């Protein structure tokens, strides 16, 4: 049954109030939210691993040498959208915008095989339409504490002094600061005692052909005692996620829709799991979608006034990978 944002919010509130476990999958535009009671999730259609909470048994698959090819949009196509964004930044309409594109890929794995073989904190296989293997948390709620972990800043780990370079890069630092400030403001709408608990820490991501370093921060706040009866309100008030939209959020989303050449769909939406006590969720980045018999990998990066089109184009392509050793 197809439901809208308002209906989804009410369902989540009701399930939360009664502490009934459920899975939620919400697209970027919040037009096709999926709210499914845990005991009604069909593992022949949907598989998930939310930071260790999963609905399947680990399977040992036959070894296969992975073949993975990328066919990104021409740099000229990317630059046309990039220039449009830069003009909006120069006009003061946005100061950080996450620009994304689909890259056609060829891979000798099915979406389900990719799901089972990949290593990530958050994984989702959805009806043979798309697979996600995201390293980025959206929010986690445990007790009365809500935590968010915005991720901004990626670099190839093979570059000498990569960690030092990414942490001292002015553009990356400014971008990260902007998102941390945005998320802190978002959390302040629903929580008290909001603070940046951990600032710009580095994590390593192993991919099929290299390892990457990614920079995150941890922001926390305190929710009221009856938060579980308002889970839907809490989630939807924070969407779309700041790390994959930009700031100021409302105007930036308008610019995204004008600058990007496709519909994001579920890419950069969120997915998560409420077990009746703890809620954990991810931003749906690192995303492969099946369209007819072709596969498209959606990726992107943050654009600021310090951005360079060539570097941003390279980052977009670098983020096209599968986290399989």
N, C-alpha and C positions, 0 to 999 in steps of 0.2 A: 504494500500500500504506500502510495506516494504521500508525503506529508510536507507541510511548509514549516518555515522557521518558528512561527508562533506555536504551532501544534507540537513541534519537536521540543520546544522549551518546556511546555506543560507536561509532556510525557516524562522528560528527564527530572523535572521537579517532583512528580508523583512517585516515580521509581526511587528517587533519592530519599524522599520522605519516608518511604516504606522499607528502605535499605535493601532493595531488590537489585542484584547485580545486572549490569547491562553493558553492552558495547555501543560506542557511538562513532560514526564516520560522517564528517561534515565537510562539504565542498567549499571552495574559496568564496563563492558568491552566496553561500547558504541557501541555495535553491533546491537542493536534493538531500537534506539531512537524513541519515539512517540511524535510527535508535532501535536496538534489538536486545531483548532480554537474553541474558547469557544462555539460559536453557533452551533458547529458540535459535541460536546461531547454528547454521548448518555447515559442518566442516567440509562438506563436499563442495561448497561454494565460497566460504569465507574461512581463512586461516589467519590467526594473529599470534603475535608474541609481543606483549607489551611489557618490556623490561623484565622478562622472565615469566610473566603470566601468560600461558598459552593454551590453546584448545586442540593440540595435536601431540602425538608422540614423535620423538626425534627419529628420523629415518636415515639409514645409511644408503646413499645412492651410489651407483657404479661410478668410478672415476671417469671424468671426461675432460679432455683438454679444452679449456674455454676459448672460444673464438668470439671476439668482440670488436666490431668496427663502428666508427662514428662518421656520420655524414652531416656536419653542422650546416646551418644556413650560411650563405656567403657573407663575408665580413661587410660587404656593401649594404646588405639587407639589415644586418645588425646595427650598422652605423647610422642608418636612416632613423631608426627608433631611438638610438642613443642620443643623436643630435636633437631630436624632439624633446627628450627628457631634459637634456642640458639647457635648452632654451627655457623650459619651465622653471628650472632651478635658478637660472640667471634672472628670471622675472620675479623670483621670490615666492612662487606658488608651491614649491616643495623644496626641502633641503636634503632629503634622502629618499630614494625610490628604488625598489627592488625590481629590476628589469629582467624578464625571463623569456626564453625561447624554447621550442621543441627541437630536438636533434634526432633525425632518423638514425636508428642503429640496426645492426645485424648481429644477432647473438644465437649461438647454437644450443640455447637452453629455452625451455618453455617458461612461462611466468611462474608456474608452480615450482619448477626446479630451481629457478632463480631465488624464489622465496626460501626454499628449504636449505639451499647451500650458502646463502648470504649471512654475514655476521653483522648485526646491528642491534642497538638497544631496543628499537621499535620496528616491527615488521608487520606487514599486512598484505594478504593476497585476497583480491576481491573479484569473485565471479569470473575469473579468467579475463577480466577487463584491464586490471592494472595491478602492479605490485609496488610496494613501498619498503625501503630499508633505511629508515631515518635515524640519524645520530642526534637529532635535536628534540629535546623535551619541549612541550608547550607549557602545561602546568601540572603540578603534582599536589594533591591535598592529602595530608595525613594528620589526624587529630584536628586541631584548628589552624594548622599552619598551611598556607598556600605558598608554593614555590614556583618560580619561572626561571628558565635557563636560556635566555636569548643567545644565539650563536651568530657571530659576525666576524669574518676574517678567516681566509683559507690560503695555505701556501704548500707547495711541493716540499716534502720533507727531505728530498735529496739535495736541495739547494744548501750549500754551506752556510752554517749559522742561521738556519731557517727560522727557528723559534725567536731568536734575537731580532731578526729582520721584521717578522710579522708584528711583534710586540712594540717595535719602535717606528713602525710605518705611520706617518701622520694621517694619511687618508684612512687607513684601517682603524686607527685609534679614534678619529673623529666620527666615523661611521658607527663604531661600537658604542661610543659615548651617547650618540643620538638614540640608538635603540634601547640602551639601558635606561635612559631618561624616559623614553616613551613607555616602556614596560612598567617602570616604577609608577608613572602617572596612571596607567591603566589599572594596575593593582590597587592603587589608592582609591579608586571608585568603589571597590567592593571589600576592602580590607583595611585594617588599622596597623600601626607600627611597621609600615613598609620600609625596608632597608635593603641596600646592596650588601649581601652577606659575603660574597666572594666575587672579586673583580678580575676579569680577563685572565682566565686560566686556560691552559693549552691541553688539548687531547689529540691523540694520534688515531687516524683512520686508515686501516689497511685495505687497499683495493686490489682489483685483478691485475694491475700493472704498476702500481706505485703505492707509496704511503703519503698521506696528507696530514698536515697539522691544522686544527681548527680551534678558534678562540671563542670561549663562552664566559658568561657571568651568571651568578646565582642571585636572584632577588626574592625576598620572602616577605610575608605579611601575615596578619592574624585575622581569621574569619570569626563571625559570630557563632554561637553554639548550635544554632539551627540551620547551619549552612547547607546540610544535605537536602533540606526541603526547597532549596533555591539553586540547585546545581545547574539547571538549565539557564536560569538568569545569569549566573556567574559566568558560565562558558560563553554564551552569546554576547554578553557585554564586552568581552575581551577580543572578539573576532572582528575582522580577520587578524591573525597574529601580526604584531608589529614588525617582527624580524623579516617577514616576507612581503610586507606592503611598504611601509615607510612613514615619514612624518612631514607635515601633519597628516594624520591617517586618512581622514575623509577626502580631502582634496587630492592627496597622492593616489588614492584608489581610482578616482576619476581620470587622472593622467595615465595611470597604468592601462586602463581600458582603451584609451585613445592610442597609446604608444605601442602596445603589444599587438602582434599580428594574429593571435589565436585566442581561444577561450581556455583558461586554465583548468576548468572542471574541478576534479577532486585534488589536483596538484596544488600544493600550498594551503590546502584545508587542514583539518586536524582529525586525528583518530585517537580513541582512548577507551579506557575500561574502568568501571566502578564496581568494586567487589562487595559493596554494602558497608564498607568502612573507608578504604583507601581509593582515591582516584588518581590515575596516572594517564598521561596523554602525550602525543607527539605532534609536531608540525610535519605534514606530509611532504617532505623534500626527499631527494634521491628516489626518483619516481619514473617507472616505465609503464607506458600505456599501450595497449593493443588497439589498433584501428584497422579493421578488415584483416589483412594478413601482414600488416607492417607494424613495427614497434617504434615508438617515439619516447625518447628520454627527455624529460623537461627539467631545465636547470636555469640558474641565473645568478645575479649578484647585485649588491647595493651600489647605486650611482650617487655621487656627491659632486660638488663643484671642483673637487680635486681629481676626479676620475679621468682616466685616459681610455679612449675607445678600444685601442689595441689590447691593453692589459685586461680590460673587463671582458672582452671577447674571449681571450685566452682562459680566463677564470671560468667562464661559462662552459667551455669545452673541457677544462680540467675536472669539473664537477660531474662529468658524464662518465660514470664508472659503476662497477658492481663490487661490493665489499666481500669478495671471495678470495681466499688465499690460494 
